[in-house]
Amino acid sequence: MRNKWSSIFVKILGEQNVDIKIINTVNGWIEKLEIRNKIFFVKSASYNTNRNLYFSGIDKNKINDTNDYMLVCGGFNSELIDIFIIPWEIILKLLNNSVPINTYKLPKEYLQYKFYIIFRNNTYTLSFEKCQIPHLKINQYRYWVENSIDFFRSL
């Protein structure tokens, strides 16, 4: 069973009296939230210790969505650890400079923008596969779970 880190995080926010509205889910996974009139595109990602990174994908049709932030909830060994709250305009800039790839075996097709949040030398970087823009440092958008609650309260 894969961990639904975003569901765990939404539960934590609710316990901390942060007003949350789930706007959309896909196959039981939270895809979009509204918090204090801000829209969050949501991804869950498990940390790969062999490669020191989180990995996920964004459906190619999401490039047309209107969001304020991308919220990535990351965990490891049954524990939610990292919260990334990245302004959507940064994500959109990267998507517009990337090429979606087929993540299914042919003849099936499902096009996604694959991205990585890589941790090396005490720095988190965001990278999209087949993107013309190199890695972006995103330490300023990374929070411990406890500290991220203050971000949401300050909106």
Secondary structure in CASP SS format (residue, H / E / C, confidence):
PFRMAT SS
TARGET T0000
AUTHOR 0000-0000-0000
METHOD secondary structure of the structure
MODEL  1
M C 1.00
R C 1.00
N C 1.00
K C 1.00
W H 1.00
S H 1.00
S H 1.00
I H 1.00
F H 1.00
V H 1.00
K H 1.00
I H 1.00
L H 1.00
G H 1.00
E H 1.00
Q C 1.00
N C 1.00
V C 1.00
D C 1.00
I E 1.00
K E 1.00
I E 1.00
I E 1.00
N E 1.00
T E 1.00
V E 1.00
N C 1.00
G C 1.00
W E 1.00
I E 1.00
E E 1.00
K E 1.00
L E 1.00
E E 1.00
I E 1.00
R C 1.00
N C 1.00
K E 1.00
I E 1.00
F E 1.00
F E 1.00
V E 1.00
K E 1.00
S E 1.00
A E 1.00
S E 1.00
Y C 1.00
N E 1.00
T C 1.00
N C 1.00
R C 1.00
N C 1.00
L E 1.00
Y E 1.00
F E 1.00
S E 1.00
G E 1.00
I E 1.00
D E 1.00
K H 1.00
N H 1.00
K H 1.00
I H 1.00
N H 1.00
D C 1.00
T C 1.00
N C 1.00
D C 1.00
Y E 1.00
M E 1.00
L E 1.00
V E 1.00
C E 1.00
G E 1.00
G E 1.00
F E 1.00
N C 1.00
S C 1.00
E E 1.00
L E 1.00
I E 1.00
D E 1.00
I E 1.00
F E 1.00
I E 1.00
I E 1.00
P E 1.00
W H 1.00
E H 1.00
I H 1.00
I H 1.00
L H 1.00
K H 1.00
L H 1.00
L H 1.00
N H 1.00
N C 1.00
S E 1.00
V C 1.00
P C 1.00
I E 1.00
N E 1.00
T C 1.00
Y C 1.00
K C 1.00
L C 1.00
P C 1.00
K C 1.00
E C 1.00
Y C 1.00
L E 1.00
Q E 1.00
Y E 1.00
K E 1.00
F E 1.00
Y E 1.00
I E 1.00
I E 1.00
F E 1.00
R E 1.00
N C 1.00
N C 1.00
T E 1.00
Y E 1.00
T E 1.00
L E 1.00
S E 1.00
F E 1.00
E C 1.00
K C 1.00
C E 1.00
Q C 1.00
I C 1.00
P C 1.00
H C 1.00
L E 1.00
K E 1.00
I C 1.00
N H 1.00
Q H 1.00
Y H 1.00
R E 1.00
Y E 1.00
W E 1.00
V H 1.00
E H 1.00
N H 1.00
S H 1.00
I H 1.00
D H 1.00
F H 1.00
F H 1.00
R H 1.00
S H 1.00
L C 1.00
END
